[in-house]
């Protein structure tokens, strides 16, 4: 798919804060002010009418290659279009995301009795420790998942896989960790937590020598999505929920990543962006993100918004590429 390059400018809106703004917020505002966003198509993808292609991950880099992970759902699945009933595939690029080499299946569904026996989706990658190893968070749906009510089968968990790369592009090895059980599950029903029904949408970053995993929680079926946080000092051992019953943000941003000294969260469906210098206390920025790149994901190798991918238009197989100029 090829889309003509289009430029959109970040235009300031006028929001008055009742308290003095942290200078680090001002630095982030300054970094975004007056920047243009170029949107274009990507090459190298092959159309396949049997599948729905969606959910590009954050971009990671290894040995000069850029990688994206994404979801393919069979069109004849009973939950096709929900985003939860697919498998995770990957591709790499040698030219910063303009042309891609699709490598096929990476993470399959689990056994029928496991938390991901019905589908795996919403991949998000992070590098931890040895530069050869990356970790991939993903959402698992159980067999019997319908996404239509509050039954136990419609809860989700967040799983983790470890990736080992070849030097020439392809991934050599992908292993599900935690004995194929989720590393993050919904809180106990009736606990009053915002994530008592579902955990979803993983967005990991490296911060303060730890993995900070932002995620979406639902307290009940049809409830308000809210953004929470777990912190892991050792990604192979534990993920500890923070803030008790409080969420950090209302809603579910599509893009969360490092931005200078802190963390930026972008709701690309509404264009709103929020910044937290400490990763916890988010304040709405004056600058909006272009709505034309709804569902955009970023580049985790940079501590700033640079470029990334967004889902393809309906009926297309190639992802949209966006870049801030």
ZIMO-V17049 format. One record per backbone hydrogen bond with DSSP energy under -1.0 kcal/mol. CO is the residue of the C=O (numbers start at 1). NH is the residue of the N-H. E is the energy in kcal/mol with one decimal. If there is no record, write none. Layout:
CO_NH_E / CO_NH_E
//
This chain:
3_41_-1.3 / 6_39_-2.2 / 8_37_-3.1 / 22_25_-1.5 / 22_26_-1.4 / 23_27_-1.9 / 24_28_-1.5 / 25_29_-2.6 / 26_30_-2.5 / 27_31_-2.0 / 28_32_-1.2 / 29_33_-1.9 / 32_35_-1.8 / 35_10_-2.4 / 36_325_-3.6 / 37_8_-1.9 / 38_323_-1.7 / 39_6_-1.5 / 40_321_-3.0 / 43_100_-2.6 / 48_51_-1.9 / 50_75_-2.6 / 52_73_-2.5 / 54_71_-2.6 / 59_300_-2.1 / 60_67_-2.9 / 62_65_-2.2 / 65_62_-2.3 / 66_93_-2.4 / 67_60_-1.6 / 68_91_-2.1 / 69_57_-2.3 / 70_89_-2.9 / 71_54_-2.3 / 72_87_-1.8 / 73_52_-2.8 / 74_77_-1.6 / 77_80_-1.8 / 79_82_-2.2 / 86_120_-2.5 / 87_72_-2.2 / 88_106_-3.1 / 88_107_-2.0 / 89_70_-2.4 / 90_103_-2.5 / 91_68_-2.2 / 92_101_-2.9 / 93_66_-2.5 / 98_43_-2.5 / 101_92_-1.8 / 104_90_-1.7 / 107_88_-2.4 / 111_114_-2.2 / 114_117_-1.8 / 116_110_-2.3 / 119_141_-2.6 / 121_139_-3.1 / 124_137_-3.0 / 126_135_-3.0 / 130_133_-1.9 / 132_165_-1.1 / 134_163_-3.4 / 135_126_-2.2 / 136_161_-1.9 / 137_124_-1.9 / 138_159_-2.9 / 139_121_-2.1 / 140_157_-1.7 / 141_118_-3.1 / 141_119_-1.2 / 142_145_-1.8 / 151_154_-2.1 / 152_155_-1.6 / 157_140_-3.1 / 158_183_-2.4 / 158_184_-1.5 / 159_138_-1.7 / 160_177_-3.2 / 161_136_-3.0 / 162_175_-2.4 / 163_134_-1.7 / 164_172_-1.9 / 164_173_-1.8 / 170_166_-2.4 / 173_164_-2.4 / 175_162_-2.8 / 178_181_-1.9 / 184_158_-2.6 / 188_191_-2.1 / 193_196_-1.2 / 195_187_-2.0 / 198_218_-2.0 / 200_216_-3.1 / 203_214_-2.3 / 205_212_-2.8 / 207_210_-1.7 / 210_207_-2.6 / 211_232_-2.7 / 212_205_-2.1 / 213_230_-2.1 / 214_203_-2.5 / 215_228_-3.2 / 216_200_-2.3 / 217_226_-2.0 / 218_197_-3.0 / 218_198_-1.8 / 220_223_-2.3 / 225_251_-3.1 / 226_217_-3.1 / 227_248_-3.1 / 227_249_-1.2 / 228_215_-1.9 / 229_242_-2.4 / 230_213_-3.0 / 231_240_-2.5 / 232_211_-2.6 / 234_237_-2.3 / 234_238_-2.0 / 240_231_-2.3 / 243_246_-2.8 / 249_227_-3.1 / 255_266_-3.1 / 257_264_-2.8 / 259_262_-1.9 / 262_259_-2.2 / 263_276_-2.6 / 264_257_-2.0 / 265_274_-2.9 / 266_254_-1.1 / 266_255_-1.6 / 266_268_-1.0 / 267_271_-2.0 / 271_289_-2.8 / 272_267_-3.2 / 273_285_-3.1 / 274_265_-2.8 / 275_283_-2.4 / 276_263_-2.2 / 280_282_-1.0 / 283_275_-2.6 / 286_13_-1.7 / 290_293_-1.5 / 291_294_-1.1 / 293_296_-1.5 / 298_59_-3.1 / 299_302_-1.4 / 303_260_-3.4 / 306_324_-3.3 / 308_322_-2.2 / 309_297_-2.8 / 310_320_-2.1 / 313_316_-2.1 / 320_310_-2.3 / 321_40_-2.6 / 322_308_-2.1 / 323_38_-3.2
//
